């Protein structure tokens, strides 16, 4: 399992660097007032309204950068700093989350696929590590135990697929947000560039997670193939 811990360690460090950079960018752009003077809540409500969406509620939820769109109850959940903030960072995050609401309203295919995978991923994530550990642990007791490892790999692959599908969903939501902010002149050129930079770093957290998941999956597959060739 040394390879696993090496991959996990490297990706943990990379993830920490990206996460800290995101927090730094959010703090930096939180100090840049939005020229329109709107709060994150007001930005979200305006974007929803101008996209013909009237059945989605914008609410405040606890946490830092815990912002998300919940398709099950149609709520845009904004962290306190974003909900009340009247700055570029708050506007960018609020518009991004509304980008997901627009995806939902327009039946964006990748979002629909990701939503359908959620129950499968929950099961796979819960069971995969235990099954994989059992498969590796019992390898020395006969070739039949490879099946256990294979089952674990298949279960783990669901989370990898989910993380890969998440990438276009997140980038598309950011693109929708930035296009809307530009077309409505919510931001001037300087503010727009800062908003784009903030969302770029937010997206990179998902890229790191996807790379880590793919690398871990490949590691498990190599273990399986090496054992099969013995």
N, C-alpha and C positions, 0 to 999 in steps of 0.2 A: 504493500500500500504506500510505499515511499513516493512513487510517482504521483499518486493522488494528492498527498500532502504537499508536494512540490508545486503542482498545478494550483491547488487551493491557496497556497501561500503567495504565489506570484499574482494571482488574480485578486487576492484580498488587498495586496499593496496597491495594485493598479486601480482597483475600485475605490480605495481610500483616497488616492490622489485625485481621481475624477470627482468624487463626492465633495472633497474639500474645496476643489476648484469651483464646483457648482455653488456651494455655500458662499464662497468668496464673491462670485459674480452676482449672486442674488443680493448680498449685502451691499455691494458697490452700486448696483442699479436701483436698489431701494432708496438710495440717497439722491436719485435723479427724479425730480418732480415731473409728473406727466403734464404737458402743456395744456391738455384739455381739462385737467383738474378732477377727473373722474376717479372714484374708488374702484377696486377690483370687482366689487359687487355690481357697481353701475356699469362697468365695462362688460361684464358677463351678461347682464340683463339686456344691454343694448345689442350685443352681438346675437344673442338668441332671438330677440325681437326682429332684428333686421334680416335674419335668416328664416323668418316665418315660424319660429318655434315658440309656442305659448304654453306648453304643458310641462316645461322643465323648471324646477324651482332652484334658485341659488341660495345656498345656506352656508353658514359658518361651521367648521368642524375643528376640533382641537388638534394641536400638533404643529410641527414646523415642516414646511414643504410636504405636507400630507395631502395636498390637493388632488382630487380625482373626480371623475364623472361616474355615477352609479346608474347603469342602464336599467336596473331592476325597478328602482323607484323614481327614475328620471330626476335626479338631483345633481347639481354641480356643487361639490363640496369644496369650499375654499378655506384654507388655514387662516387664522386671525390676521396675520401680517398681510396676506393677499386680499382678504375680504375687505379690510378697512384701508389698506394702503392706497395712496394716491401717487403712485410712482411708476416708473417704467417696468420694474420687475413684477409688480403686482398685476399690471395690465397684461403683460406677456403671459404670465401663468394663467390668469383668469381666461384670457382668450384661447389659450391652448386647451384648457379643459372644456370650453364651449365647442372647440373643434371636434371633440369626441361626441358631444351632443349632436352636432351637425352630421357627423358620420352615422350616428344611430338613426337620426331622422331620415337620412337619405339612403339607408340600408347599405352602407359601405361594406363590401364583401369581406374584407380582411377583419373588420371588427366583428361581423357576424360569425365568421369562422372562429375567431378567438373566444367569443362568448360561448359557442357550442363546446369548445374544448375544456372550459373551466371545470366541469364535474370530473372529467377524465383525468385532468392534471392534478386535481386535489387528491384523487386516489393514488395516482402514480407517485406523486411527491411523498405521500405518507408512507407508502410501502417499499419504494424502490431501494432505498439505502439499506434497509434491513434484509431484503431479499438478496441484494448484491453481496453484502457481507456474509450472508449464509452460504451463498454459492461459492465465494472465494474460500471461505473457511473450510468447506467440506470437499474441496477439489481433490484433496489427496486420498479420498476414500472411494474413488471410482469415477469413470467417465460420465456416468449417469448424472452426476451432480452438476455437469455443465449446463443442464437444462435449467437448474435453479438460477444460475448466473444469467443465462439468456433471458429468462423471464424478468429478472431484475433490470437488465439492460433495456428491454422493451418498455418497462414501466418508466424508467428514467428518461427514455427518449421522448415521452409525451411532454415533459417539462422543457426539453430542448426545443422541440417543435413549437411549443407555446412561446418561448422566448424569441424565437426567430420571427414568428408571425407578429409579435408585439412591435418589432422594429418598424415595418411600414405603417402600422397603425399610429405609432407615436410621431413619426416624421410627417405623416399626412396631416395629423391634427395640428402640428406646428405650422406647416405650410398654409393650411386653411386660416389659422389665426393671423399669420403675418400678412397674407393677401388681404384679409378683411381690414386689418389695422391700417394698411397702406391705402386701400381703395376708399376708405371712409375718412382718411386724413386724421385718424385718431392720434397718430404719432407723426412728428416731423422726421426728416431724414436721419438726424442724429439719434433720436429716440428709437426709430425703427431699427437702426443698426445695433443698438444696445439690446433691444428686445430679441432680435435674431440671435445675438451672441449668447444671451441667457438661455434661450430654448435649445441652442446647439449643445451647450454643456449638459442640459437636462437629458437630452437624447443620448448623449454619450454614456450615461449611467446604464441605459438599456443595452447599448452596444457591448459594454464590458460584461454585463450579465449574460448576454447571448454567447460571447466568445468563451466565457468560463464554462458554460453549460456544454457547448460543443466540444471543448477540449476534454472535459471530464468524460463525456460520452465516448469519444474516440479512445481514451485511455482504457475504459472498461471493455470496449470492443477488442482492443489489442490483447488484453488479458485473455479474453475468451478465445480469440484466434490462436494465440500461442499455446494455450492448453489443448486446443483441438488438434494441433499439429504434433503434440507429444506422443 
